[in-house]
Amino acid sequence: MQAQNPTKVLFVINKKAGLQLETSLDKTIEEHAKKNAYPFERYLVEGNSVESDIEKIIENFNPTIIAAVGGDGTINLVASLIYNTNINLIVIPLGSANGMAKELQIPLELPACFDLIVKGKIQKIDLLKVNDKISVHLADVGLNARVVKRFELDPKRGLSVYAKHLFFEVFFLKNNRFKISYDNKFLNIKAVSLTFANATKYGTSAVINPDGILNDGFFEICIVKPFPKYKIFKIAYQMFRNTLKYSEYYKVISCKEAQVMCTKRTLLQNDGELMNKVNTINLKSLPNALNVIISPNLLHPTIIN
């Protein structure tokens, strides 16, 4: 299914994204819109009324496409406002890691991204409800959530900065106990981290959910069990080689709904953004909830056609 005219595009631009916005961005938007004869609006993410501002623009401008120009947090912001509607999301990746863009195989070059506005294929994917928030990519508690906290406090951005904080956090590995109920089953387990995933990999390209599918109606709870610190390099190697599922320290649960109880309040992160410390995490799959625009010419192994 191709994007239909008349195309109207709202560009939601996050200037605080991990990478510096290219100075040619405004020019690229204007030239592409003129060449392809579609009206557009721009909105810069800033201030305290972002969601209500975007909602007003949607009501008045009535876009058929919203371009999330930024990282996974920007994608989450847009998706939270347009899921279960006919508005299509396109990703213009300008974040630090661009995890969801990699998942959808979105090109990193601006011209190729913009061409998807008029040449892309519309695909429905699932979302995950994490307590009262939408998750598009990955949410988790434990090791990665603490790395994200370090990362947010660092004025620098980029994968090397993330890797630095991951390295230091390994020295403070903590094991937490979780009670997980799902599909009339119950699991009491110790874990270094729990990842709640519809997608398959982090923005670093490390695969945490090897068999994840974006539109099968299920999500996965990916459990990394306590391991000796010297095993961190082997586990990291397995993640980057997409062989983590063969590790004795890994377990995955696939389900449509679940509840996770933490024995102590635990930091929760969602799509690269920190949430509050929680005792309880309620999880629910939202099947076919979001329309995304992807390349019609690529094989997407995590999407069922």
Helices and strands as residue ranges (DSSP letters): E 9-13, H 25-36, E 40-44, H 50-61, E 65-70, H 72-82, E 88-93, H 99-103, H 110-119, E 121-130, E 133-135, E 138-142, H 143-153, H 159-170, E 176-182, E 185-191, E 193-197, E 219-224, G 229-231, H 232-240, G 244-246, E 250-255, E 257-270, E 273-294
